[in-house]
Amino acid sequence: MSDRQQDPKPSVSFFAGLVQGGAEKQAAETARLLHKKGHRVVFYTYDLTKAFYHPEQEIAVVDL
């Protein structure tokens, strides 16, 4: 069985800074809601040291 057949929920990736701002807030909130519905979510971000929004622990964050 392929991974797609085993896990019907798609993965969702975001590339966004997690600094304070409207678009960043919307990305963090959307990620939280998708994760809550069972989607696998990954945030690709830059300069995590300046993050204002911190996704839930179950959401992967990759600091580029």
Rosetta blueprint (number, residue, H / E / L):
1 M L
2 S L
3 D H
4 R H
5 Q H
6 Q H
7 D L
8 P L
9 K L
10 P L
11 S E
12 V E
13 S E
14 F E
15 F E
16 A L
17 G L
18 L L
19 V L
20 Q L
21 G L
22 G H
23 A H
24 E H
25 K H
26 Q H
27 A H
28 A H
29 E H
30 T H
31 A H
32 R H
33 L H
34 L H
35 H H
36 K H
37 K L
38 G L
39 H L
40 R E
41 V E
42 V E
43 F E
44 Y E
45 T E
46 Y L
47 D L
48 L H
49 T H
50 K H
51 A L
52 F L
53 Y L
54 H L
55 P L
56 E L
57 Q L
58 E L
59 I L
60 A E
61 V E
62 V E
63 D E
64 L L
